[in-house]
């Protein structure tokens, strides 16, 4: 568990929201693994994304996993839908951290989609035709 978020000074703290698509994808992945997930971010040389139940943290592994940015304080406890964005806090620890946020979320979606895709999904989904009522029936 990444516990250093409160030890590092925050450059900027924003109210934000995470899309339901990203939030639901991470929650399903975490339930399947019962653990935190960590992925290197391709094309962002030495940055990793750590996903835990309460926070998603972009860290610089070359600098001893110092946080670059983090989404925390997800307000999903009493949510009554699965399609609306989830309010959260966005903590920026680096002056240019906001430049990689969108790319990080897109990469996360691809990585989790590849790792947790069910190979049988294509076979399990079939379109059933409803019987058509004809005049002779």
C-alpha positions in Angstrom: 0.0 0.0 0.0 1.3 3.4 -0.9 1.2 5.5 2.3 3.5 8.4 1.4 0.8 10.7 -0.1 0.6 12.8 3.1 4.4 12.9 3.6 5.0 14.8 0.3 3.9 18.4 0.0 1.1 18.9 -2.4 1.7 21.5 -5.1 -2.0 21.8 -6.0 -5.2 20.2 -4.7 -8.2 20.3 -7.0 -11.8 19.0 -6.8 -12.2 16.7 -9.8 -14.2 13.8 -11.1 -13.2 10.5 -12.6 -15.4 9.0 -15.4 -17.6 6.1 -14.4 -15.9 4.0 -17.2 -12.5 4.3 -15.6 -13.7 4.0 -12.0 -15.8 0.9 -12.7 -12.9 -0.7 -14.7 -10.4 -0.2 -11.9 -12.9 -1.4 -9.2 -13.5 -4.7 -11.2 -9.8 -5.2 -11.7 -9.1 -4.7 -8.0 -11.8 -7.1 -7.0 -10.3 -9.8 -9.2 -6.9 -9.4 -7.7 -7.7 -8.5 -4.1 -4.6 -6.3 -4.2 -3.1 -3.1 -5.5 -2.2 -3.0 -9.1 1.0 -1.4 -10.5 1.8 -0.8 -14.2 4.6 1.0 -16.0 3.2 3.7 -18.2 4.5 3.2 -21.8 6.0 6.2 -23.4 6.3 7.9 -20.0 9.7 6.4 -19.4 10.1 6.0 -15.6 6.5 6.6 -14.4 4.3 3.9 -13.0 0.6 3.9 -12.1 -0.4 2.4 -8.7 -4.1 1.6 -8.3 -5.5 0.9 -4.9 -9.1 1.0 -3.6 -8.7 4.5 -2.1 -6.2 6.1 -4.5 -4.6 6.0 -8.0 -1.1 7.3 -7.8 1.3 8.2 -10.6 4.8 7.7 -9.2 8.4 8.2 -10.5 10.1 4.9 -9.9 13.6 6.4 -10.5 13.1 8.9 -7.7 12.1 6.2 -5.1 8.4 6.2 -6.0 7.8 9.9 -5.3 4.3 10.8 -6.2 3.7 12.9 -9.3 -0.1 13.0 -9.2 -2.9 11.2 -7.4 -6.6 10.8 -7.6 -7.9 10.3 -4.0 -11.0 10.6 -1.8 -13.4 9.0 -4.3 -17.0 9.8 -3.3 -18.6 6.5 -4.3 -19.9 5.2 -1.0 -23.6 6.2 -1.5 -23.7 6.2 -5.3 -26.9 5.2 -6.9 -25.8 4.8 -10.5 -23.1 3.3 -12.6 -22.8 5.9 -15.3 -22.2 9.3 -13.7 -18.7 10.6 -12.9 -17.4 10.0 -9.4 -16.2 13.1 -7.5 -12.7 12.9 -6.2 -9.7 15.0 -5.2 -6.8 15.4 -7.6 -3.4 16.0 -6.0 -0.6 17.4 -8.1 2.9 17.0 -6.8 4.8 18.2 -9.9 4.5 21.4 -11.9 3.7 19.6 -15.1 1.7 16.7 -13.8 -1.5 17.8 -15.4 0.1 17.2 -18.8 0.0 13.4 -18.3 -3.3 12.9 -16.6 -5.4 12.1 -19.7 -2.7 9.9 -21.2 -2.4 8.0 -18.0 -6.2 7.3 -17.9 -6.2 6.2 -21.5 -3.2 3.9 -20.9 -4.8 2.5 -17.8 -8.0 1.7 -19.7 -6.0 -0.2 -22.4 -3.8 -2.1 -19.9 -6.7 -3.2 -17.7 -8.7 -4.1 -20.8 -5.9 -6.4 -22.1 -5.2 -8.0 -18.8 -8.8 -8.7 -17.6 -10.5 -9.3 -20.9 -12.4 -12.6 -20.9 -11.4 -14.7 -23.9 -14.9 -16.3 -23.9 -16.8 -13.1 -24.2 -17.1 -13.3 -28.0 -18.7 -16.8 -27.7 -20.9 -15.9 -24.8 -22.7 -13.0 -26.6 -25.2 -14.0 -29.2 -28.1 -12.2 -30.7 -31.3 -14.1 -30.3 -34.0 -13.5 -32.9 -37.5 -13.0 -31.6 -40.2 -14.9 -33.5 -41.9 -12.8 -36.0 -45.7 -12.9 -36.0 -47.1 -13.6 -39.4 -50.6 -13.4 -40.5 -50.9 -17.2 -40.7 -49.8 -17.7 -37.1 
